[in-house]
C-alpha cells in the first residue's frame, strides 16, 4: 500500500502519521491559565531535541473552532509549566484531560488530581507521576496552513521518584524504564505499554 499525502485532507494525513510514527511519548502538560487555575492536557507530538541547553519540543494544534488551544496560549503568556510522563495506569485520566473545556475550567479539579510542590519551582507537579520536568518557554514556530505552534521549552529541573530509580552494572543511578511503565501513543484511540527492555551495546 502506498499513501500519497498530496491526495489527502489534513485530517487523513494526521491519521496516517499518527498510526505510522509509533510509539510516541506523551507530554502531560500542566500550565497556568489567565485566571490562575491549572490547565492539564496531553500532547504526543513531543520529544527531546537538545542537551545544551536542555530543550524539548511539543507541537500544539488548534481547537475545532480555530482558536489556539489553552496550553499554547498559557505557555506563551506565562512562560512556566510542568511536563509529566504518565504511566500506563493513568491512561484513562490522560485521555479524559484531552477534552475541550472552557479556559477557566481546571482539568486538575475536574479529574480530582492531587498537586504537590515542585521544589525550587513556581508551579506544582502532579503527585501521581514519577517523572516531571520544570520547564520554561524558549521559542515558538508557527508552521503549516493551520499555523500549528511548535513550542520549544527549556528544562530547568527534573523530578524522578525514588520508586523508579535503580543501579546499572557499574553502580550508577539510572531510571528504570519498566518501573516507570510509560504510556505511549499510537494511532486513533490506541496506546502502547512497555513489555520488555532490550540492551544492545553501540559499536566502538
C-alpha positions as a Markdown table, in Angstrom:
| # | Residue | x | y | z |
|---|---|---|---|---|
| 1 | Unk | 0.0 | 0.0 | 0.0 |
| 2 | Unk | 1.3 | 3.4 | -1.0 |
| 3 | Unk | -0.1 | 6.6 | 0.7 |
| 4 | Unk | 0.2 | 9.8 | -1.3 |
| 5 | Unk | -0.2 | 12.7 | 1.2 |
| 6 | Unk | -0.8 | 15.1 | -1.7 |
| 7 | Unk | -4.2 | 13.4 | -2.2 |
| 8 | Unk | -5.3 | 13.5 | 1.4 |
| 9 | Unk | -7.1 | 16.0 | 3.7 |
| 10 | Unk | -5.2 | 17.3 | 6.7 |
| 11 | Unk | -7.3 | 15.0 | 8.9 |
| 12 | Unk | -6.5 | 12.0 | 6.8 |
| 13 | Unk | -2.8 | 12.9 | 6.8 |
| 14 | Unk | -2.9 | 13.2 | 10.6 |
| 15 | Unk | -4.5 | 9.7 | 10.9 |
| 16 | Unk | -1.7 | 8.1 | 8.8 |
| 17 | Unk | 1.1 | 10.0 | 10.5 |
| 18 | Unk | -0.1 | 9.0 | 14.0 |
| 19 | Unk | -0.5 | 5.4 | 13.0 |
| 20 | Unk | 2.9 | 5.1 | 11.4 |
| 21 | Unk | 5.1 | 7.2 | 13.8 |
| 22 | Unk | 4.8 | 4.9 | 16.8 |
| 23 | Unk | 5.1 | 4.7 | 19.7 |
| 24 | Unk | 5.2 | 8.4 | 20.6 |
| 25 | Unk | 6.0 | 9.7 | 24.1 |
| 26 | Unk | 3.2 | 11.8 | 25.8 |
| 27 | Unk | 3.8 | 15.2 | 27.4 |
| 28 | Unk | 1.2 | 15.7 | 30.1 |
| 29 | Unk | 1.4 | 19.4 | 30.4 |
| 30 | Unk | 0.4 | 21.4 | 33.5 |
| 31 | Unk | 0.1 | 25.1 | 32.7 |
| 32 | Unk | -1.3 | 28.2 | 34.4 |
| 33 | Unk | -4.4 | 29.9 | 33.0 |
| 34 | Unk | -5.2 | 33.6 | 32.9 |
| 35 | Unk | -7.4 | 33.2 | 36.0 |
| 36 | Unk | -4.6 | 31.5 | 37.9 |
| 37 | Unk | -6.0 | 28.0 | 37.7 |
| 38 | Unk | -4.2 | 24.9 | 36.3 |
| 39 | Unk | -4.8 | 23.6 | 32.8 |
| 40 | Unk | -3.7 | 20.0 | 32.1 |
| 41 | Unk | -3.6 | 18.4 | 28.6 |
| 42 | Unk | -1.7 | 15.6 | 26.8 |
| 43 | Unk | 0.4 | 16.0 | 23.6 |
| 44 | Unk | 2.1 | 13.2 | 21.7 |
| 45 | Unk | 3.9 | 15.4 | 19.2 |
| 46 | Unk | 6.6 | 15.7 | 21.8 |
| 47 | Unk | 10.3 | 14.8 | 22.2 |
| 48 | Unk | 13.8 | 15.9 | 23.4 |
| 49 | Unk | 15.7 | 17.9 | 20.8 |
| 50 | Unk | 18.8 | 19.4 | 22.5 |
| 51 | Unk | 21.1 | 18.9 | 25.6 |
| 52 | Unk | 22.9 | 22.3 | 25.7 |
| 53 | Unk | 20.6 | 23.9 | 26.7 |
| 54 | Unk | 18.3 | 21.0 | 27.6 |
| 55 | Unk | 15.3 | 21.5 | 25.3 |
| 56 | Unk | 12.2 | 19.6 | 24.5 |
| 57 | Unk | 9.5 | 20.4 | 21.9 |
| 58 | Unk | 5.8 | 19.9 | 21.7 |
| 59 | Unk | 3.6 | 20.7 | 18.7 |
| 60 | Unk | 0.1 | 22.0 | 19.7 |
| 61 | Unk | -2.7 | 22.3 | 17.2 |
| 62 | Unk | -5.9 | 24.4 | 17.4 |
| 63 | Unk | -9.4 | 23.9 | 18.8 |
| 64 | Unk | -12.2 | 22.8 | 16.4 |
| 65 | Unk | -13.2 | 26.5 | 16.2 |
| 66 | Unk | -9.8 | 27.5 | 15.0 |
| 67 | Unk | -8.6 | 29.2 | 18.3 |
| 68 | Unk | -5.3 | 28.2 | 19.8 |
| 69 | Unk | -5.5 | 25.6 | 22.5 |
| 70 | Unk | -5.4 | 26.8 | 26.1 |
| 71 | Unk | -2.0 | 25.1 | 26.7 |
| 72 | Unk | -0.2 | 27.0 | 23.9 |
| 73 | Unk | -1.9 | 30.3 | 25.0 |
| 74 | Unk | -0.8 | 29.7 | 28.6 |
| 75 | Unk | 2.8 | 28.7 | 27.7 |
| 76 | Unk | 3.4 | 31.8 | 25.6 |
| 77 | Unk | 1.7 | 34.2 | 28.1 |
| 78 | Unk | 3.0 | 32.9 | 31.4 |
| 79 | Unk | 6.2 | 31.0 | 30.3 |
| 80 | Unk | 6.5 | 28.4 | 33.1 |
| 81 | Unk | 4.9 | 25.0 | 33.1 |
| 82 | Unk | 5.5 | 21.3 | 34.1 |
| 83 | Unk | 5.7 | 18.3 | 31.7 |
| 84 | Unk | 4.9 | 14.9 | 33.2 |
| 85 | Unk | 5.5 | 11.4 | 31.9 |
| 86 | Unk | 2.4 | 9.4 | 32.8 |
| 87 | Unk | 2.4 | 5.6 | 33.5 |
| 88 | Unk | 0.0 | 3.2 | 31.9 |
| 89 | Unk | -2.3 | 3.1 | 34.9 |
| 90 | Unk | -3.1 | 6.8 | 34.2 |
| 91 | Unk | -4.3 | 6.2 | 30.6 |
| 92 | Unk | -8.0 | 6.9 | 31.4 |
| 93 | Unk | -7.1 | 10.2 | 33.2 |
| 94 | Unk | -4.7 | 11.2 | 30.4 |
| 95 | Unk | -7.4 | 10.7 | 27.9 |
| 96 | Unk | -10.0 | 12.5 | 29.9 |
| 97 | Unk | -7.7 | 15.5 | 30.2 |
| 98 | Unk | -7.8 | 15.9 | 26.4 |
| 99 | Unk | -11.4 | 17.0 | 26.4 |
| 100 | Unk | -12.0 | 20.6 | 25.2 |
| 101 | Unk | -13.2 | 22.6 | 28.2 |
| 102 | Unk | -13.6 | 26.4 | 28.8 |
| 103 | Unk | -10.2 | 28.0 | 29.5 |
| 104 | Unk | -11.2 | 28.9 | 33.1 |
| 105 | Unk | -12.1 | 25.2 | 33.9 |
| 106 | Unk | -9.2 | 23.2 | 35.5 |
| 107 | Unk | -8.8 | 19.6 | 34.4 |
| 108 | Unk | -6.9 | 19.1 | 37.6 |
| 109 | Unk | -10.0 | 19.9 | 39.6 |
| 110 | Unk | -12.4 | 18.1 | 37.2 |
| 111 | Unk | -10.4 | 14.9 | 37.5 |
| 112 | Unk | -9.7 | 15.2 | 41.2 |
| 113 | Unk | -5.9 | 15.1 | 40.8 |
| 114 | Unk | -3.5 | 15.9 | 43.6 |
| 115 | Unk | -0.8 | 18.6 | 43.2 |
| 116 | Unk | 2.4 | 18.7 | 45.3 |
| 117 | Unk | 5.1 | 21.3 | 45.5 |
| 118 | Unk | 7.9 | 21.1 | 42.9 |
| 119 | Unk | 10.9 | 22.0 | 44.9 |
| 120 | Unk | 12.6 | 25.1 | 43.6 |
| 121 | Unk | 9.9 | 25.9 | 41.0 |
| 122 | Unk | 6.9 | 28.2 | 41.0 |
| 123 | Unk | 4.4 | 25.6 | 39.7 |
| 124 | Unk | 3.5 | 22.4 | 41.4 |
| 125 | Unk | 3.5 | 18.9 | 39.8 |
| 126 | Unk | 1.1 | 16.0 | 39.7 |
| 127 | Unk | 1.6 | 13.7 | 42.7 |
| 128 | Unk | 0.6 | 10.6 | 40.5 |
| 129 | Unk | 3.5 | 10.9 | 38.1 |
| 130 | Unk | 7.0 | 9.5 | 38.7 |
| 131 | Unk | 8.7 | 11.9 | 36.3 |
| 132 | Unk | 8.1 | 15.6 | 36.0 |
| 133 | Unk | 10.1 | 18.4 | 34.2 |
| 134 | Unk | 10.1 | 22.0 | 35.4 |
| 135 | Unk | 10.1 | 24.0 | 32.1 |
| 136 | Unk | 10.1 | 27.5 | 30.7 |
| 137 | Unk | 9.1 | 28.8 | 27.3 |
| 138 | Unk | 12.1 | 29.1 | 25.0 |
| 139 | Unk | 10.9 | 29.7 | 21.4 |
| 140 | Unk | 7.9 | 29.1 | 19.1 |
| 141 | Unk | 7.5 | 28.5 | 15.4 |
| 142 | Unk | 4.1 | 28.6 | 13.7 |
| 143 | Unk | 4.0 | 26.1 | 10.8 |
| 144 | Unk | 1.7 | 24.9 | 8.1 |
| 145 | Unk | -1.5 | 26.1 | 6.7 |
| 146 | Unk | -3.2 | 26.0 | 10.1 |
| 147 | Unk | -0.3 | 27.8 | 11.8 |
| 148 | Unk | 0.3 | 25.0 | 14.3 |
| 149 | Unk | 2.5 | 26.0 | 17.1 |
| 150 | Unk | 5.8 | 24.1 | 17.7 |
| 151 | Unk | 6.9 | 25.2 | 21.1 |
| 152 | Unk | 10.4 | 24.7 | 22.4 |
| 153 | Unk | 10.9 | 24.5 | 26.2 |
| 154 | Unk | 13.9 | 24.6 | 28.4 |
| 155 | Unk | 14.0 | 22.0 | 31.1 |
| 156 | Unk | 15.4 | 23.5 | 34.4 |
| 157 | Unk | 14.8 | 20.7 | 36.8 |
| 158 | Unk | 13.9 | 17.0 | 36.6 |
| 159 | Unk | 12.0 | 15.2 | 39.3 |
| 160 | Unk | 12.3 | 11.4 | 39.3 |
| 161 | Unk | 10.6 | 9.3 | 42.0 |
| 162 | Unk | 12.9 | 7.1 | 44.1 |
| 163 | Unk | 10.5 | 4.3 | 43.2 |
| 164 | Unk | 11.6 | 4.2 | 39.6 |
| 165 | Unk | 15.4 | 4.5 | 40.2 |
| 166 | Unk | 17.9 | 1.6 | 40.1 |
| 167 | Unk | 21.6 | 1.0 | 39.5 |
| 168 | Unk | 23.3 | -0.1 | 36.3 |
| 169 | Unk | 26.1 | -2.7 | 36.1 |
| 170 | Unk | 28.7 | -0.1 | 37.2 |
| 171 | Unk | 26.7 | 1.0 | 40.2 |
| 172 | Unk | 25.5 | 4.3 | 38.6 |
| 173 | Unk | 22.0 | 5.6 | 39.2 |
| 174 | Unk | 19.6 | 5.2 | 36.3 |
| 175 | Unk | 15.9 | 5.5 | 35.6 |
| 176 | Unk | 14.3 | 2.0 | 35.3 |
| 177 | Unk | 12.0 | 2.2 | 32.2 |
| 178 | Unk | 10.0 | -0.8 | 33.3 |
| 179 | Unk | 9.3 | 0.7 | 36.7 |
| 180 | Unk | 8.3 | 4.0 | 35.0 |
| 181 | Unk | 5.9 | 2.0 | 32.8 |
| 182 | Unk | 5.4 | 5.0 | 30.5 |
| 183 | Unk | 2.2 | 5.4 | 28.5 |
| 184 | Unk | 2.9 | 5.7 | 24.8 |
| 185 | Unk | 0.6 | 7.0 | 22.0 |
| 186 | Unk | -0.3 | 5.1 | 18.9 |
| 187 | Unk | -3.0 | 6.0 | 16.3 |
| 188 | Unk | -6.7 | 6.6 | 16.8 |
| 189 | Unk | -7.6 | 5.8 | 20.4 |
| 190 | Unk | -4.8 | 3.3 | 20.9 |
| 191 | Unk | -2.0 | 3.4 | 23.4 |
| 192 | Unk | 1.0 | 1.1 | 24.0 |
| 193 | Unk | 2.7 | 0.0 | 27.2 |
| 194 | Unk | 6.2 | -1.4 | 27.7 |
| 195 | Unk | 6.6 | -5.2 | 27.6 |
| 196 | Unk | 10.4 | -5.6 | 27.9 |
| 197 | Unk | 13.6 | -3.7 | 27.5 |
| 198 | Unk | 16.5 | -4.9 | 25.3 |
| 199 | Unk | 20.1 | -3.6 | 25.5 |
| 200 | Unk | 22.4 | -3.6 | 22.5 |
| 201 | Unk | 25.9 | -2.0 | 23.0 |
| 202 | Unk | 26.8 | 0.6 | 20.4 |
| 203 | Unk | 29.7 | -0.2 | 18.1 |
| 204 | Unk | 33.0 | 1.4 | 19.0 |
